[in-house]
């Protein structure tokens, strides 16, 4: 989990609290502020998840590349020994 997902979760929770507090007190400005912060938190969380997916894909591609490179080197060494 990266910092964007953590920050998003916090903003979402604080936004929910503000929205509910605004509902209980009849403060429509606080309700709107809470909704905005809640949406901001959701966006940050989604952004963080997207970054995690990209990072995982890059790591997986790197591992595949390294294993293919290793196989290619082994084949070249075998061919050299056979020559």
HUGI-V889474 format. One record per pair of residues at least 24 apart in sequence whose ideal C-beta (glycine too) atoms are under 10 Angstrom apart, sorted by the first residue. I is the first residue (numbers start at 1). J is the second residue. If there is no record, write none. Layout:
i = <I/I>
j = <J/J>
This chain:
i = <1/1/1/1/2/2/2/2/2/2/3/3/3/4/4/4/4/4/4/4/4/4/4/5/5/5/5/5/5/5/5/5/5/6/6/6/7/7/7/7/7/7/8/8/8/8/8/8/8/8/8/8/9/9/9/9/9/10/10/10/10/11/11/11/11/11/11/11/11/11/11/12/12/12/12/12/12/12/12/12/13/13/13/14/14/14/15/15/15/15/16>
j = <45/48/49/52/47/48/49/51/52/55/44/48/51/43/44/45/46/47/48/49/50/51/52/41/44/45/46/47/48/49/50/51/52/44/45/48/40/41/44/45/47/48/40/41/42/43/44/45/46/47/48/49/41/42/44/45/48/37/41/44/45/36/37/38/39/40/41/42/43/44/45/37/38/39/40/41/42/43/44/45/37/38/41/38/40/41/39/40/41/42/41>
